[in-house]
Amino acid sequence: MDLRIEPAGRYARIIALVALLQGLGDAAHLLGIAQGGTSPIHTLGVAGFTWLAVFAVARLFASVGLWLHAAWGAVLLVGATSVELALYLLGGHAIQMSFFGFVLRLVVLIATVFLMLFARALGRRTAHD
């Protein structure tokens, strides 16, 4: 999977920007921005706070990897988003997200999987030429 091939590279950077904004939004939530005087640990619980911190850091690292056109960025983003959505769908009370957040994460997951398949197909086509 070569993300440096031009159409895949632009697509990877778009996904990287979306993942960066998601990660920064999660980090802002962890810091308690726009929650008034309420502690995020009280709002989310200790387990929810920990999970959100793990997913925020993973998403931030994945966005840097995608921006650099590294394959590990896409793999990290797919892994972290898959685990987060699975925990949410299995009814874990520690993972909280809005409907918009769920749909956005699902779209990012599908787009990243598509990117990986597209980059692999482009790599095979350029190898045969």
Protein Blocks (a to p, Z undefined) as FASTA:
>chain_A
ZZkbmklmmmmmmmmmmmmmmmmmmmmmmnopakljacfklmnommlmmmmmmmmmmmmm
mmmmmmnopaklmmmmmmmmmmmmmmmmnopakbgcdfklmmmmmmmmmmmmmmmmmmmm
mmmmmmmZZ
